[in-house]
Amino acid sequence: MNREYDAIVVGGGLAGLTSAAYLSRYGFRTLLCEKGQKTGGLVSTFRHQGFAFDAGIRAFENSGIILPMLKILGIEMEFTSNPVSIGIENMWVKLNSRESLQDYVSMLKALYPYNTRDIASIADEIIKVMGYMDVLYGIDNPLFLENMPGLEYLTKTLFPWLIKYQVNIRKASRLDEPIYAYLRRFTENEELIDIIAQHFFKSTPSFFALSYFGLYLDYSYPIGGTGVLAEKITDYIRSAGGEILTEALVTQVDNQKHQIKLEDNETYYYKKLIWAADQKTLYNKIVSLKPPAVSKQCLLAEKSNGGDSILTLFMGVTLDKNYFEDRCGAHSFYTPKTDGLSSLPDWRDAASSGYGALFNWVGAYLERTTYEISCPALRDVSLAPEGKTGVIVSTLMDYSLVRLIYDSGEYETFKKFCSDKITAVLETSIFNGIRENILFTLCATPLTIERETGNAQGAITGWAFTNDNIPAENRFRKITKAIHTPVKDVLQCGQWTFSPSGLPVSILTGKLAADAVKKALKGTYFYCNSN
């Protein structure tokens, strides 16, 4: 077996799959190594007792990236609409058009009648950010153009867009203040701030948070589940001549010999290495950290924290999908109470009084938090047995809290407690009668995500915004430079490469990394010191 490759990609999430797909398309000898049993990472779908559940991302926003990529690669996928609903207590709004934002504003005003002016001001900020988004994603991303565009496209579409893009990207970049601090400019009502922002990650930049009200309108859902995207790209890589190794854990990166070593001691050589996995792991696996820049980046990554994680309940229910259509719709964000999470003390204070107090805190948290609820069968009836529905319920959850409970030996008790509590919250709010119709529940925690994906601290968007020095590029205008590392012939892509991250950014950086390899290796032949 020839173990010499033009490029090796480590990490089989969407960033790594994108890099490997394009490298294979360009004709380079490419190997992708994925530590898990299958590719996809946080873009995957699994089945249990006939129900299909999306294990990570619940829907896709195109952002001028996903659909153009599929078109270039010749991958055919069928998508359906993915309307998003927002519910607070017993009030609901479906975001199916720009005009529906006013319905959301009206709902907030009904809940907080003494803050109508504050709410109107916040709505103006959301509309402003949506205007920025119209420009940023106004055309298919030029990076995904297949051929050199014609003069008419350049003069009438691309050049005018680039000018507007530069202006709006500067405006958007100024909105980097954490969302909670930003909203306090417009209101002193902490409950109102919580209701708007508590389903975002800690210290999320205001632009990233407010932009979601526009992105919700861009969501779509692939027939067959979100995992179909990873499956299709995986098939493409193999058909284009690329090689994929699963259950292939990389244990060492010898950046001097240009080789990687796997858990089974098999060794593979590369000209260029693209790291599409956890960045902390990269610097832990590198043999030589002598260059000052490498040592500095290693230390920065080691000191930094991963982003927020989630706790998810997967439920199989003997209720028809129409039951859920009438209550929450296919995809929703629901807050059972208006109390807000700011009303709670820090969980560490509760933990200091013992595990009983900590569990009480978790119970109060689960009563006040915001849930993301997804029913795959409402978008594709084949994803659940006839007359039944699979329901996915997620909420933000602190990794450190779950790790503390795990280390105490109370992990299984904690999962059972959370499953029962979430079920009770839903039973007494929007899903009356659901408890007696549940066939099974599966509970996944931040530790589950860490185990399955290798993401430090179970992070689902890479680096935490709370880091003083994020070890990743976070300037939109500099995103093309985000793929570079201080290690010779090693590039990076994916959620640990740029912050804030998400599926479009993972795909974009994956393509950027592949193009950088193409540029560097054009007209070269394989040479490697394997002594």
N, C-alpha and C positions, 0 to 999 in steps of 0.2 A: 504494500500500500504506500502510495506517495504521500508523505506527510509535509510537503512543502507547499505553501499557499501564497498567493499574492496578498490576500487579506484574510484575517481571521476576525470574526465578530463574536464578542462574548456577551451573551444576554439575548434571550429570545422573546423579549417583549416587542411592542410595536416599533420602537426605535431601532432595535437590532434587526428585526425582520425587514424594515424599510431599507436599512443599509445593505443587508445581504441581498435583497431583491434587486436593487439598482446595481450593485457590484456584479452580480451574476448577469444582469442585462447588458452591462458594459463589456462582458467577456472575460472578466478576471476569475482566476481560480479562487473560489471563496469557500470558507468553512464557517459555519455558525455553531457555537457551542452553547447549549442551554442546560442548566443544572436540573431542571424539572423534567417530569415525564412527557410534557408537551410544551409547545411554544404558546405565546400569547400573553403571559404575565397577567396584568390586571385587565386584559381584554380577553375574557374567556367565559365560556358557558359550560355548565356541568348538568348532568341529569341525575335525578334521585327519585326512585319509585314512579317513573313516568313523567315527572315534572322537570322542566328546564329552568335553570336559574343562572343569571348573569353574575359571575363571581366578583367582578370588579366594576368597571364603568357600566352605567345603566343605559346610556344612549350616546350618540355621536353628534358633535357640532362640526359641520363641514369646514368652516373658517377659510374657505377658498383653497383647501389643501387636500382633504381626503378624497373627494370625488375626482379632482384632476389627477391625483396619483393613480387611482384605480383605472382611469381612462388610459393613461400612458402605459400602464402595465398590462392592459387588455383584460383586466379582471372584471367579470360581470357579477354584480350583486344587486339584489332587489331590496329597496328600502321602503318603509312606510312612514307616515307622519308620526310624530311623537309629541303630542300636545302636553304641556306642563301645566299643572294646577298648583295653586298655593292656598292652603287652608289654615285658618287660625280659629281655634275653638270650633264653633259651628258655622263659620262663614267660609265661603269658597269663591275663588276666581280662577277661570281658565285663561291662560296666556296664549291665545291663538292669533293675536294680531297686535300691532303697535297700539291700537286704540284700547286694548284690554289693560294696558298699563294704568289707564284712568280708573278702570274697575278696581284695580289693586289699591290705588290711591284712595278711592271712595271707601274701600273696606277698612283701611287704616284710619281714615277720618271717623268712621262709625265707631271704631274701637277706642279711639283717642280723640274725642270731640273737643278737648281743650288744647289740642296741638295741631289744629288744621293748618295754620300758617306754616308751622315747622314742616309738616308733611308736604305741603305744596312746594316748599323750597327744596326739600330732598328730591321730590319728583323732578324738579327742574334739573337737578344734578344728574339724575339717571338719564333724562332725555339728552343732556349734553354729552354724556359718555356714549350713549347709543349712536349719536351723530359721529363721534370719533370712530366707532366700530364700523359704521357704514362705509367709511373711507378705507380703513385698514383691511377690511375683508370685502371691499367693493368689487374686486375682480378676482379671478383665479390667480393664486400666487404665481408670479412670473417664474419662480424657480422650477415649477412643474410644467413649463412649456416644453413640448416634445421637440419642436424644430424652431429655427430662427424665425420670428414673426415677420410678417410683411410690413411694408412701409406704412400702410394705412393703419394697421393695428398699433404700430409704434407711435405714430403722430397723434392719433385720435383717442387711443385708449391708454397705452402704457405710460408715455411721457406725462400726460396730464395727471394720471393716477399717482405717479412717483412724486410729483410736486405736492399734491394734496397729502400724500402719505407722509412726507417729511415734515410738513406743517403739523399734521395731527399727531404724529408720533411724539413730537416735542411737547405738545399740549398734554397728551396722555401720560408722558413720563413725569410730568410735574405732579400728577396725582398719585404719589407714592406713599402718602401718609396712611398709617393703619386705619382701617375702615371705622373702628370704634371712635378713634380720636377725630376723624374727619366728620363723622355724623354729629359729634358733640358741638361742632360749629353751628349746627342748625337747630338743635334741640337739647334741652336739659333732661328730658324724660328718658331715663335709662331703660325702662320697660319698652318704650318705642324703639330705641336703638337696638335692644336685644332682638325684638321681633323681626327687624329688618336684617340684622347682621349675624345672629348667633349660629346660623348654619354654615358660615364661612370659617376658614381656618384662622387661628390666632394671628393677629397682626397682618391679616391679608391687606395688601395695598388697595386703596380705595378704588382705583381704576379697575383692577381685576375683579373686585367684588361687585361694583355697580354695573359692570359690563355684562354680568350674567343675565340681567333682565332682557338684554337684547339677544344673548346667545341662546336663551331658552326657545326663542322663536326659530332658531336655526337647527334645533335638534331633529334627528331622524333615527329610525330604529331598523336594523337589518333583519330581514326575514330569516328565521332560524336562530336568532340570538346574536349578541354582540361578538361572541367567539368566532362567528363565521368569518369575520374580517381577518383574524389571525390565521385561520385555517386556509383561506384562499391565498394569502400571501406566502404561507409555508409551501403550499402546492406549487405556486409560481416559482419559488426559489429552486425547488428540485427540478421542475420542468426546464428551467433555464440553465441547468448544469451546476448549480450550487449544491453544497453538501451540508447536512444538518446532523449534529449529534445531540441527542437528548440524554438526560441523566449523565451529563458531562460536566462535572464540577471542576472548575479551574482552581488549582491549588498553588500555582506559582507562575509568575511572569518574569522571565529573564530578559530584561530590556537590553542587555548587552549582546546576548546570543540570538536575540529575536526569536524566542521560543516560549511556548506555554506548556505547562505540565498539568495533566488531569489527575483526578483522584486515583485512577487506576495506574498511574505512572506513565501513561502514554504521553509522548511528546510530539508537538506540532510546531512547525516553523512558519514565520510570517515575514513579509516585507513591511506590511502595515497592520497594526492592530487597532480595532475599533472597540472600545469598552462601552457597552450599552447596559451596564449593570450598576449596582451600588458602588458609589465612588469611594466610600471608606474601604470596601473590599479590595478595590484596585490597588490602593497604596499599601494595604497590608500584604498583598501578594507579590509586589515588585521586589526583585532581588537586590537591585542597587538603587539607593536613594541618595547618592553622592552629590549630584548637582544641587546647589543651594535652592534653586527654584522648586525642585522636586520635594526636597525636605520641607520647605515652607508650605507647599500645597498639602502635603501629607499631614502636617501638624494642624493646618487649618481645617481639613476635613475631619480629623480625629476629634477636634474640640467642638465641632458643630453638631447640632441635633437634626434628626430627620423631621419632616413635617408631620402634621396631624394625621391620626389614623382613625379608623372607624370600627364600630361594633355592628354586626349584621345578623339579623334573624331571617332565616329562610324557612318559609312555612308552606306546607301542602294543605289545602283547605277544601272541604267538600261543599263549597259554595260556588255557584255559577259566576262566570266573569261579569255578568250584568249587575250582580250585587255590588261589585267594586266599581264598575263604571258609574253607577249612580252615586257613589260616595266620594271616591278620590280620583277616579280616572286612571289612565295607564301609567302615569308618572307624576308624582306630586311631592311637594314639601309641606309638611303638616306640623303645626305647633299646637299641642293640646291646651296649653294655658298661656295667658298673657303675663304671668308673673315675671318671666325672663330669668335667664341664668345668672344675671348679676345679683339676684336676690340670695344666691347661695354663697357660703364662705368657700375658701379654697379647700379642696379635698384633703390636702395634707394636714390641715388643722383638725379635720374630722379623724383622720388616721391616727393622730397622736393620742386619741382617746380610746383606741382599740378597734378591732375589726367590726364589732357590732355597730359602732358609730359610723364607720366608713361605709358599711352596707346601707345604713340609713341614708347617708349622703347620696350614694348611688341611686337609691330609690327616688329621692327628691329630684335628682338630676334627670332621671328618666321621665318624670312627670312634667318637667319644664322644657326639656330640650326640643329641638326641631328634628323631625324624621324625614328622610327621603324614602318614599314608598314607590315601588315599581311592581307592576303586574304584567309580566311578559306576554301572557296569553291574550291580553286586551289588544295587543298589536299583532300577534300571530297565534291563532287558535291552536296550532299544532304543538305549542309549547306547554300544554297541560292536558291531562285526560279530559274527555268530554264531561261537561257538567262540574268540573273542578277547576281550581285556580291556584297557581303558585304565587306567593306574595313575598317580596323582598323588602325588609324594613331595616334601614341603617341610620346610625347617628354617630356624630363625632365622639371619640373616646380617647382619653389620654393613655398613651402607651405605658408611661411610668406607673400609673395607677394599677393597670392590669398586671404589670410585671411584679409589683409589690405583692399583689394578691397571689400570683402564681408561686412566688418564692415562699409564701407562707403556707402553701399546700392547700389553699382554698379555691383553686382555679375552677374546678368542676362545679363547686358550690356556687361560685360567682356566675358562671354561665347559666346555670339553672335559675338562679335568682333573677338575672337579667331577662331571660326568656319569659319567665312568669310575670315579671313586672311590666314588660313591654306589652305582653298579651293583655294584661289587666288594663293598662292605659288605653289601648285601642278598643277594648271591649266597652269601656265606659265613656268613650268619646264618639268615634265614627264607625266602628265595626261591631255594633251591638249583636250579640249572639255568635261571634266568631269562635269563642273559646271551645264551645261544644262541637264545632265543626272542623277542628284542627286534626289532621291526620298525623303530622309530625312537625317538629321544629329542629332546625340545625342552627347552632350559634357559632359564629366566627368572630374572633377578637383581633386586636392589633398583633397579638402573638401568632395568630393563624396566618396573617398576611406576611409577617416577617419570615415565618417558616416556609411558606409556599413560594414567595417571590424573592427572598433574599434581601428585601429592602430593609435597611437599618431602621429599627424602631417601628416597623410596620407602616412606614410613611407611604402615602398614596400619591403625593405630588412632589417627592424629592425633599429638598432642604426646607427647614422651617423658616418662616418669615421672622421669627423671634431671634434668630442668630444675629449677633452684632456684626459679624463679617460673614456673609453667605459665601461659601467656597464655590460659587457658580456665578456666571454672568447674569445680570438682571436688568440690563439696559437694552431696550428693544432695538435701538440703532446699532447695537454691537452683537446682535445674536449670531451673525455669521462667524464671529470669532469665538463663540462659546464652545465649539467642538475641539479646540486646541488644548493640549495638556503640556506641562513642562517636560514630559518624558519623550525622548526622541522616537519618532515613528509610531507613537500611540495617540490616537484621537479618542474622543468621547461623544456620546450622544444620549438623548433620552431625558428622563425627568430629573436626573441629578446634574444635568449639564446647564440648564437655564432655569431661572426662577422669576416669575411663577411659571409652573409647568402644567402640562395637561396633554391630552392625546394629540392635538394638532402640533404642539411644540415638539413632542417626541418624534412624530413623523418628519417634521421639518428638519430637526437636527440630524435625524438619521439620514436624510437625503443630503444634507450639507456635508456630513462626514464621508459618505460614499463619493460625492463629487470631489472632495479634497483628495481622496485616495486616487481617483481617476486622473486628476491633474498631476499628482506626484509620480504616478507609475506609468504614465503614457510613454510608450516606446522603450520601457525598461524590461530587463529579464531577471528571473529569480536568481538572487545570490544571497547566501546566508552562511555565516560562520557557525558551523555546527560542531566545532571541535570542543 
